[in-house]
């Protein structure tokens, strides 16, 4: 006798998906079911409808106004690659509001359903995500970000995809940092611009995470024979290039045991994904070789800290909107307005570009880090540097923002950087004169005469600036704005009440 209703287990067999995938479809409403006691039953007619389920789901209708590369063809291609390479584990990557990488792993059997409908999870334990009473959210993989992790191919290959985070009704989740950047990019696209970014990622290698014990004593651009760190950098670059991330350069930095890799200039969303991937791979390769890589902005006293200088430009199709051959700096009015917008909002966005207590130990005079909101072409003590124009290289015209560090959340940082620049364009903020003299050596009277504004001196000062910024609030949205500030206030308070070794050494014998 033919059954009119099926259990979730029976439905899973018919649909050739996991039982958990059936339950998730029921939870987010794409599969209708009745509850009898503690069990679900599903009408056979509903199962038949699911067999031909249209893959043009909520993800497409709700993201129609935002940049997206997900489509049905790419999903088919991913399934083919997974079959061909016998990939049994797929990691779904996303970040919390602080930029810390999170992961939900699924099996090959759950992949198709996850690609079409997303993977449900409890967001209440993810920093800045849902409260316990509203914890169910969906991680929807972006098929364009599918990559196999090269170091897993010898045994059982593992792949990864970045995800967009959705609510259970399929709308973008307000706590998703990736969506904040997508929203800012959509605003730029609306007025004809694509935001392009090149990040310089600096970091340190230490013997372990317990103490900042260096593994080399090299300096800027130094090549040391039989150098472990150089070997690690080379392995990292090869691994990243296998994942489709091209490197423009890699080298030793100024401080001992400090290094830099420079992923190739690309679109802002891809650049943010690349920053997260680079950081993960750098740490992975270091760990495989018995050392520790850190993106802590200032781990060593008396040496340069690690920054993440961001090279930025706006493109209109294939044309660099920052370039003007008639201008003496080769900067268009668009570029000047953009830079001026970032200078105006520099103090407000600092808590996003330099988001940790330790970040402000880096932003001090004397270590090639910016302290004042200014711009120049040759001066590397300014906040924004415009590299000198090389004839025939119009596409390289750009503005380098020097306050971010690699410990920031790149999605949120890139979003506020872009919207600050766009406000400058929309309101046509005038660009002040460049400041070419070394600001570190400038007298206070000279700085006041030039109208130079200092960046926040610590995280608390930065929090206060962001707290009063309507511009940042509108960029981030209420959810992330409030929860980010709550987290940062908590971090500052934890730091403020600590008794440091410096205090013990200085005050205990004296007082």
N, C-alpha and C positions, 0 to 999 in steps of 0.2 A: 504493500500500500504506500502510495506516494505521500510524503510528509509535507504539510503546509508551512511548517516552521522549522528552523534549524537553530541549534545552539551556536555560540561563537566558535567553538572548536570545529564543528561541522562546516560552518560558513568559511572558516579559514582554509579548510581542505579544498572546498569548491573554488574559492577565489585564488588559491595558491599563494597565500600570504600567511604571516604568523597570526596566532590568536590575539597577541597584543596589538597588532596592527588593526584587527577588527574592532577591538575595544576602543582604540584611539579614534577610529572613524565614527563610532557611536558617540563618543564623548564630544567631538567637535561638530557633530550634526550632519556629517555627510553620509551616514548610514543610519536609517531609522530602525529602531528596535523597541520592544516592549519589555518591561521588567516584571517578572513573575517571581515573587519572593525575593531572593538575592541573585537570581539568574536572569540574564537577558535571553530573549528569543527573537529571532529575526524572520520576517515573512519571506517565503521562497521567492515571491515576486520581487522583493527588494534585492535579494541576492542576484537575480537575473539582471536587474538594472545595473548592479555594480560591475557585472562582467564586462559591460561595455562602457564603463565609467569614463566620462569625458575628462581628459587630462588638463583641459583649460579650466583650472579650478580657481578658487578665490585668490590665489597668489597673483594671478594675472590681472584680474579685474581691479584689485585694490592697489596694485603697483603700476597702474597704467600711466600715472603722471610722473613716475620716478624712473631713473635709469635702471634697466634690467637686461640681463643677457640670458635668462633662463627660458628655454623653449622645449617643445616636445622632441625635436630632432636631437638636441644635445642629451636629453635623457636616454634616448635609445642608444646613442653612441657610448654613454657611460656604462650602460648595462652590458653592451658588447665587450668593452674593455675589461670590465670586471670578470666576465665569463672567460675571456681569452687568457687573462693573467691569474686566474684562480684566486682572486682577491676575496678573502673571507671576512675581513673586518674593515669597516669604513668609519672613520672618525668624523663627527660633525662638530666643527669648530665655531666658537663665538667668543666674545669677550664680555666681561662685566663692565660696569661704568668706570672702573679704574684702569681698564685695559688689560686685565689679567686674563690669560687664555683659559677657556673652559672647553670641555669636550664631552659629547655623548657618543658612545660607540654603538654601532649597529652591525648586524650580520648581513651577509649577501642576500639572504631570504627576505629581509625587511627593506632592502634598498629601494625597490621600485615604489613601494607604498610611501616611503619617506620622501622620495623625489616628487611624488605627485601630491601628497597631502601633508608632508612635514612629520616630524617626530615630537610627540608630546613629552613634556617633562615638568617636574616640580621646580618652579623658579624661586621659591621662597628662601632658599639657602644661597642664592647667587647675589653677590653684593650689588645693591641698587636695583634689583629686579622686584618681583612681586612680593606682597605680604602673604602670610599663611592662608588668609581667607580668599585670596585671589591668585593662587599659586600656579594654576595650570596654564602653561604657555606652550607654543609650538616653535620648534627649530626647523625652518624650511631651507634645505640645502640650495646653494647657488651652483648649478651644474658647471658654469664657466670656470669655477675655482677647483674643479676636480684634479687632484694630483696624487700620484703614488709616492709614498715616502721611500726614497732610494735605499736607505739603510735597512729596510725590512724585506727586500726582494730575495735575499738568499734563503730565507725560511718560508714564512707565510706573508706574502705582500699585504701591506696595509695602505689604504688610500685615505685622503682627507678632502673635505669640502668646507668652505665657510658657509655660514647660515645667516639668514635674516630671521629675526624673532617676531612671531605673530601672536595675537590673542587667539582664543579658541574660536572666535567668529571670523578669523582670517584677516583682520586688519593689522597694520604694523603696530608692534608693541611699543609703547611710549618709552620704555626703559632700554631700548636697543640702540647702542652707540652707532652701529653701522647705518641704521635708518636715519639718525641725525645727520650724518654726512651725506647720505643720499638726498635728503630733503634740501640741504644747502646746495648740492650740485644741481638739483632740479631748478632752484632759483636762478643759478648762474646760466643754466641752459636756456631758461625762459628769455633772457636778454642776449642770447647768442654766444655764450662763452662756455668753453670746457676748461676746467681747472687742472693744470698739469703740475706734477710734483717730482722732485728728486731729493731723496733723503740721504744724508751722510750719517751713518750709524756708528757711534763710538762706544767702546766698551773695554773692560779689563779682563785679563785672565789672571786668576789667583790659584794657589795650590789647593785651597778648599774654600767652602763657604763660611768657615768658622773664623778665619783671620785673613786680612788683606795682604797675604804673603806673595810677593811678585814672583813670576817665573822667568822674567828677563829684565835687563837693565838698558834696553834700547831706547833710542830717542826718535825724533821725527824723521820718517822715511828711511830709518836705518835698516840695513840688511845684515843680519847676524848669521854667520856660518853655523850649520847644524842646529838651527833654532827651532825649538818645539812650537813656539807660537806661530812662526811663519808656516810651518807644516799644517797646523790647525786651521789657519786662515785659508790656505790653499785647498784643504779638504772641504772646508765650509763652502767656498766658492764653487767647487765642482758639484757639490751636493745641491746647492741652490740652482745652479744652471741646469741640472738634470730635472729640476722642478719647474723650469721655464722662467726663472728669474735671472736676467742678465746683469752682470756686474760691470760698472764703468771703471772702477778702480778699487784697490785694497792696499793698505799700507800700515806701517807702524805709526802710532801717534806720538805726541810730545812727551807724555809721562811714561815712566817705566811700566812695562807690561800692559800698555794701552794700545788699542788697535782700532782700525776703522774699515768698514766696507761700505761701498756706495752703489746701491742698486740703480739700474738705469731709470732715467726720467720717464714717467708714465702718467696715466690718468689718476686722479686723486684717490678714487675708491680702490683701484688696483694697488696703488702705492701704499695705502694703509694696510691692505691685506698682506702686501709684501713685507712691510715692517714687522708685522706680527710673525710671519713665517721666518724671516731672517733671524729674529731674536730666538725663536724656538730652535732653529737649526744650529745656530751658534752655540747655544747651551748644550744641545744634544751631542754635537761633535766633541765639544770640550769634555763632557762627562764620559763619553766613550774612551777618551784618552787620559782619564784620570785627573783632570783639572776642572776648575770651576770658572765659568764666564758670568760676569755680572754687568748689568746696565745701571747700577747704582750711580747717580750723577757725580758724587764726590766721595769716593772711598778712601782716598789718600790725602792727608793734610800736607799742604805746601806744594802740591803738584796740580796741573790742569785737571779739571773734571771732564766727564763725558757729556758732550752735547749731541744734539741731532739737528744740525743746520738743515733747514728746509729751503730748497730752491724752487721758486714758484713762478708760474706764468699763466696767462689766460690765452687760449687759442680760439679763433673764430674759423672753424673748419681747419684748413692747413696753414692758416696765417697766424703768426704770433702777434697778438693784439698789444703786446708791450713794446714793440719795436717801432721807432720812427727815425728814419735816416737823416732828417733835417734837424733833429734836436741835438744839442751839444753833448748830452749824455746818452743819445740814441734811445731815449725813453719817450713813448707816446703819452698823450694826456691820460689815456686809460691807465697806464702803468703808474703815472704820478698820483692820480686819484687813489688808486689801489694802495700804494705804499703809504699815502697820507692817512687813509682809513685805518691801516694797521698801527701806525704811529699813534693816532688818536686813542685807539682802544687798547694799546699795549699793556697798560696796567690792569685793565679789566680781564684780559684773557690769560694773564700770567699763571693763574691757578690751574689752567687747563694745559698750558704748554710746559710748565714746570710745576708739577702737581704734588710733589712730596716735600716734607720738611727738609730733607737732604738736598733738594734741588737748589735751595738758596745758599748753600755753602759753595756751590759752583758759581753762582751769579755775583761774583765779587771782583773788585779791581785787581788787575795784574795777571790774570790767567786766561786771556783771550776770550773772555765771556762778556756779554753786554751788561751794562749797568744803567745806561741812560737810553731813552727813546730818541734815536737819531738815525740818520742814514748817510751813506757815503759810497764811494766807489773803491777806494784803496784801503780805507781805514777799517781794520778788523776789530776795533773796539766798539763799533756802532752796533745798534740793534739790527738794522737792515743794511746789507751790503749789496750794491749793484755791480757785479763783475764787469770789468772793462770789455767793451765791444771789440770783437775781432771781425774784420772785413769779410763779408761773404757768409757769416754765421748768424744771420738774423734770428733763427729759431732758438738760439741759445740766450737771447736777451731775457733776463730774469731778475727776480728780487730774492735775495737770500736772507731769510729770517733766522737769527742766531740764538734766540732765547730758548727754544724747545730743547728738551733732553730726551734720551731714548726710553726713559721710564714712563713717559706720558702715554695716555690713551690716544693713538694716532687718529682715530675716527673723530673724537671730540675736538682734538687740537686742530686738525685740518678744517673742520667745520667752522670753528670760530675765526680761524685765520681767513678763510674764504669770505665769510659774511662781513667781517670787518673791512676787508678790501672792497667788497661790493657796495657797502654803505658809502665808502669814500667815492666810488664811481657815481653812485646815484645822487649824492649830495655835492659832488664836485669839490671835495675838500682841497684847499691849496697845499702844495708840497713845500715845506720849509727848505731853506738852503742846506746843501750837504755839509757835514762836519768832517773835514779831512784830518785835522790835528788829532793826536792821541788824546782821547778824553781822560784817560787815567792820569795824565800829567797836567791836565788843565786846572787852573785855579778856580775856586768857587765863584769868584766874581765873573770870570769868563763864561762859565757854565750858565750863570744866571742871565748874563747879557744875551747869550744865544737862546735862552728860553728852554734849556734842556730839562726834561722831566725824568726823574730816576724811576727805575723799575722797583717793585716792592722788595723790601729788604729781607722779608721772611714770609713763610706760608700764611701766618695770621694776617699780615698786611695785605697779601694777595687775596685772601678770603674776603676781607672787608670790601675790597674793590669789586670783586665779582658779585658779591651779595647785593650791591647797589646798582648793578648793571642791568638795565632793561634789555639792552642789546643782546647780552649773553643769555638772559632768561628766554628771550624769544627764539634764539638759535637752538638752545638745548631742549626747550619745552619744559613745562613745570615739573614733570616727573623727575627727569635727570637733574635739572637745576637744583631742586630741593634736596634730593638724596645725595648728590655729589657734595654739596656744601655741608650737609649733615656729617658725612663721612670725613671730610677734611677738617671740620671743627673738632671732631673726636680725635683725629690723628694729632692735631696741634695740642690739644689738652693733654693727651698721653705724653707727648714730648715735653711740654712745659713743666710738668711736675717731676721729671726725672732729675736725679742727682748725678751729674757727669763726673768722669775721672778728672777732667780739667778743673772743675770746681773743688774737688777734694785736694788736688795738688796745690792749687793756688790759695784757697781760703782756710783750709784746716790748720796749716802751720801759722797763719797770720791772725786769725780771729779767735 
